Amino acid sequence: MKHVAFTQISSKRTGGNIWVQEVLAAIADDSNFLVETVDLGAKYFKKNALAKGLEVIINLLRLHGEKDVWIRNFYSIVFLNKKRQKGQNVAFIFHVDFYGFPGILKPFLIFLERFIFYRQLKKADVIVVVSEYWKNHFLQRGYKNVQVIYGGFDTTQFNISEQEVLQFKEKYQLKHKPIIYLGNCQEAKGAVDAYNTLNDLDAYFITSGKKEVTIPALNLDLSYREYLTLLKASTVVLTMSKFKEGWCRITHEAMLSKTPVIGSGIGGMRELLEGGQQIICEDFNNLKEKVEHLLGNAELREKIGQNGYDFAKTFTKEKFNESWLKLIQSIA
């Protein structure tokens, strides 16, 4: 039996970590593989950013053992030691951008990227990314072993009835105005700037997930089903990220919900928005005009929503699982 290990720094429910768990589930479906997660996250210093970072570094430096395949993120690549950690190495990189990280850590992370990460990345047997943007990013730096494996979705999860939408609106008292979903409640995701740009519109403003910034919008901590219902209930979804996204899972999920999306298009998100004929807004100064145009045109919203769905549904769970299994089988 072949052993496959993923080196995990954080169990936080991010788009990247969700995809990692789906990768491991896909590999585990093959009885020839034993899959495990090696937790290298901080256990003792979780509240202080600097102490937490130092604890993670110590854990990375102490990592040793032999696996048939290691699946590594940015940090695990930076501290990759092939003498202490034997086996094939898959670098699974979503994006390289530290916009939303604590200020005290940014200089150190940028140093790691510029002077260590790209050199260490040469030790990887294959680099996996989730969009053409990041494939080109690494190819332009001279790497040859780069491939795109797009995320996959179970489209049946998005079959949400009008009755569910109505019940959701009644539960959260959202029945009388358009719903503008601002995305995750994070500054890096553009929620603050989007709200400040649009707050005089007569609409409900919603964020979701952990509340990392304080704005006068309703923040909902939802189950996944209710979150998808929110996307379905929304009049427009905004994904105005201020960092270079790997792909942007929220954008994809909104498109599968047939809800029109206005996004910044930064990083890999542009490929998704363009493929689904959604609206790209690179400047917050232009956001209000684009949102008002959508709010006032139901026919256009329906057209954009259908275009997005037609594109987004082609990224299936079956393709995702097949691609990852084929890759791991080829190098294990």
N, C-alpha and C positions, 0 to 999 in steps of 0.2 A: 504494500500500500504506500502511495506517495503522500508526503506531508507538505501542506501548503499553509503558510503563516502570514497573517497581515499584522503589521506593526501599527498599533493604534495609539494616538496621543490623546485624543478626546472622544468621549462617547456622546457629545452634544449632538442633538438631532439637526444636523445640517444637511443640505442637499448632497454634499460629497459623502458624508457618512452613511446616508441612506443608500447611495449607489454602492458603496463598499460592501454593505451588508447583503445587497442583492447579488454582488459578484461572488461573495463567499457561498451564498445559498445555491447559486448556479453551479459552482465547482463541486459542492457537497452532493449534488444530485448524481454525480458519477461515483459509484461505489469504490473506484480505484483511488479516490483521494480522501485524505483525512484533513479537515480544515480546522484551523485554530486562530484565535485572536491573541496576540501578545500585547498586553496593556502596558504601555510605557508612560501613561499619564501621571500627573501629580496626585499623590494620596495624602500628603501631610501638609502641603502649603498650597491651598486652593484659592485663597482670597487675595493674597499679595501677588501681583503680576510678576515681579522680579524674582521672588522666592520660588514661585511656581515654575517659572522658566528654568531656573537653575536646577530644580529637582528633575525636570524632564530631561535636561542635558545629562545629568548623572545617570539616569535610567538608560538613556541611549548609549552612553559610553560603556555601560556595564553589560549591554546586550551581547549574548554569545549563544552558540548552539549550531546545529546543522539541520536544515530543512531542504527538501527538494526544490521548493520555490518560496522565495520571500516576496510578498507584495508590499511595496514601500511607498510612503508619502514623502513630501518635501523634507521633513525633519529627519526621517529615517535614512534618506539618501545622503543628507549632509554628514551624518555620523556613520555611514556604512564602512564597516571594517571586514573585508572579505576573509581575513585570516581568522577572525573570531566568529564570524557568521558565514558558515559555508553553505553553498547552494546557489541556484539561479536567482536572478533578481529582476523583478518587474517593477519599474517606477510608474506608479499610477498618479499622475499629476493633473489636477483640475485647473488650477491657475497659479500664477506666481505674482501676487499682489498683496501688499500688507496695509492697504488703505485703512481698514477698520480696526486695526490692532492697537492695543494700548501704546500711547506715545513713548513710554519708557522703554518699550521693547523694539520699536521700529528701527532705530539705528543699528541695533545688533542683527535683526532679521535681514535688513538690507545688506549688511556686511556679509552675512552668510550666503545670501543669494549671489552677490557679485563676485565674491572671491573663493567660495567653497562649493556651493551647490552645483554650478555648471561643470566644474572639474570632476566632482564626485559622480555626476550623472553619467560620465563616460564608462563607469563600471557596471552600469545596468545592462542587462541582456536585451531588454526591450523597454521602450517608453510608451505608455498608453495615455492618450488624452481623449477628451470628450467632444472636441470640435476641431474643424479645420484651422481655425485661428491659432490654436495652440500647437497644432501639428506644424504649421508654417513657422511659428515662433522658434521651435527647436530645430527644424530643418535649416533655417537660415543661420543657425549657430553651428552648423556642421554635423549634427547628429543624423545618423542614417537609419537607425532602428526605431522609427517612430510610427505608430499606427493609431488611428481613431477607432474607438469603440463607443458608439453612441449609447446613451441611456435608453432603456426600454420601459414601456408602461403597459399595464393591464387595462385596456380600454373599457372593460366591463365595469370597472370601479367608478367610471364617470357617468354611468346610467342613473342619473338622479331625476326623479319625477318632479313635476310642477307642484305636486302636493307637498313634497319634502321641502322645496324652496319656500312655499307659502308658510309652512310650519316654522321654518327657520326664521323667516322675517317676523312672524308673530312673536316668537320666543325672545328675540333680541330687539323688538320694537323698531323694525326697519321697513315699515310698510308704505310710507307716504312720500318718500323722496328717492332719487337715484342713489345707488351705492357705488362709491369710488373706493376700491381696495388699493391701499398704498403699499402693500407688501409687508414683509417682516418689519417689526418695530425697531429698526436700526438706522442710525445715521448713514452708514456706509451703503445701505440699500436705497437711499434717497428719500426715505419717508419724511424726514424733517423738511427738506427743501420742497418736496412735492406738496406737503400740507401748507407750508407758508405761501406757496404760489397760488394755491387753489382755495384757501379757507373762506373766501367770501362767496363761493358758489353755494347754491341751495341744494346740498346733497349730504348724505351720510358718509363720513370718512372713517374707514376701518383699517386697523392693522392687526396682525396676529403674531403668535409666538411670544417668546420672552420679551418683556417690555424693557428695552435697553435705553430708550430715550423717552422724554416726557413731552407729548404734544396733545392738544385737545381733540384727539381722535379716539374712538372706541377701540380698545385693544381686547381681542378675544383669544383666550387660550382654549383651543378646540381639539376635539378628536379628529383623526384624519378624515372621517366621513363628513363631519360638520365643516371642516376646512374646505373640502371639495364642494360642499353645498354652498358655502360662502362664495367661492369662485363662480359657481353657476348663477347665484343670485345677484352678483355684481353687475352693474351696468358697464363698467370699464375696469380693467386691472392695470395698475401702473407698476412697472419694474424698472425704476429709474436709478439703477445701481450706479455708484460712483467709482467702482473698482472694476478691474478687468475680469468679468465673469468667465467661468469655465464654459457654461452653457446657459444656466438659469432654469432650475427646475420649476419655479413658480410660473414662469412664462409658458413653459410646455404644458403644465397642468391647466392653466387658464385656457390655452388654445384647445385642449381636449375637452374643456367645458363649454366650448363654443362662445366664449366671452372675448371681446376684442381687447387687445393689449397695446398699450403705449409704453415703449421701453427705451432706455438710453442707447442700447445697442453696443455697449462697451464690451470688448473681449469677444468670447464665443457666442454671446447672446445675439449678435448681429446676424449670424448665419441662420439662427432659428427664426428671428423676426422676419428677415427677408424671405426665407423659404415659405413661411406661412402668410406672407403678404400682410403683416401687421404694420403698426405705425412706429417709426423710429423718431425719437426726439432727443437730439444731442444737447440741447440748451434748455435749461429750466425756464428761461424767459419766453420760450415758445410753447410751453406746456399747456398753459391755460387755454390758448386758442385752439389747440388740438383736442383738448378734453371737451370744451364747449361745443365744438363741431360734432363730435361723436354723440354727446348728450342730446343734441337737437336733431339727430338723424337716425331714426330707428332702422330704416332700410339699410343704411350703410353699416350700422352695428351688426346686423344680421349677416350681411355679405362678408364682412371681415371675420366674424366669428366662424362662419362656415369654411372660409379659406384656411383659417388657422387649424381648424379641426382636420380638414382633408390632408394637410401636411403633417400635423403632429401624430396622427394615428398610424403613420408608416413606421414609427419607431417602436417596434413591438418588443415585448418581453422575450419572445422566442428568439429573435435575432440577437438580442443582447446576450442571452444565455449561451446560445450557440457560438458566438464570437469569443466569449471568454473561455468556454470549455476548449475550443479549438486551440486557442493561444496557450493555455496552461498545458494541454496535452502535448503540444509541440516542443515545449522546453523542459518539461519535468523529467 
